[in-house]
Amino acid sequence: MRSSGRNSGNRNYRGAGNQRDDKSKRAGRPRPEERRYDVGGHGTAGSGKQGKPGGPGKPGTGKKAVQGRRTAPARPREYEAQIEERNRARHDKPQLKLPKTFPGAEQEGERLQKVLARAGLGSRRACEELIEQRRVEVNGKIVTEQGLRVDPEKDEVKVDGLTVATQAYLFFALNKPAGVVSTMEDPEGRPCLGDYVTNRETRLFHVGRLDTETEGIILLTNHGELANRLTHPRYGVTKTYLAAIQGPLPRDLGRRLKDGIELEDGYARADSFRVVENTGKNYLVEVALHEGRKHIVRRMLAEAGFPVDKLVRTRFGPIALGDQKSGWLRRLTNTEVGMLMNEVGL
């Protein structure tokens, strides 16, 4: 009885061992779809050979070590194709537009300090300090916290009460020389305003005009609404000129100009008049008016009996010519842009 039990136990033991050997052999022999992968051991992929058991001093060469280093079994090609098909179907679905208040919803717009920095108000840290000082408004409300997101295309941003040009707008002031035509292109080949901005990729256009022989400040921009308002009579933006004329001048010349000079196309009135310099019979006078009719200053002074020898526009609204040299183009500062927009209610 003992011998039979022992024999049966040996048979069971040998049978279990044979099963394990069969499993290990099957594990070492890759399936057809796995043969392109390394299944570990010293044998090559697809050979079914295992490394020899390691002895003392040779760790990592036995069956267990080989199986421990074995990479994850490859997935069948059919299963890979199913996964790829599911991923493609998932990515092809239209994305859900979640409300902004939904937890985890994607936030829209740009951070306010980034928009301010791009508009030229300083570094992002400096713009954060502007927000901390409560100097920034968005849509009429003072911003009190950092991290607010805005839409540069729609939201109105102001700093110290002045509108910030948050979009990709350009604003330039040119000191137009005499003899330059106030057009961006001239079919006759004469010098024109476009000659001074030929290296600009963005198309610019001029705000108003100046006579060919008149010098001084003229604005160039790609902001259509601002340009329209600056030249529209409704907003009455004041332009200031210096005119060289011959005297002597009567004391009531300024009053006559402000009361109105009758021209062939109606009365024209100056907002202000003053004598800037007088040397003998040579007078330099300043005339400010908000009208924009053609040759208006020259015609007014000529009708009053004082033809203009030279005319320079020194100011367009809040933008002064200053010491800008003839023919020089400069970019307006953000403060100047804000003053222009404030002038016409933008």
Summary of the structure (lengths in Angstrom):
residues: 346
radius of gyration: 41.7
end to end distance: 108.9
largest distance: 149.3
contacts: 890
relative contact order: 0.10
helix: 31%
strand: 21%
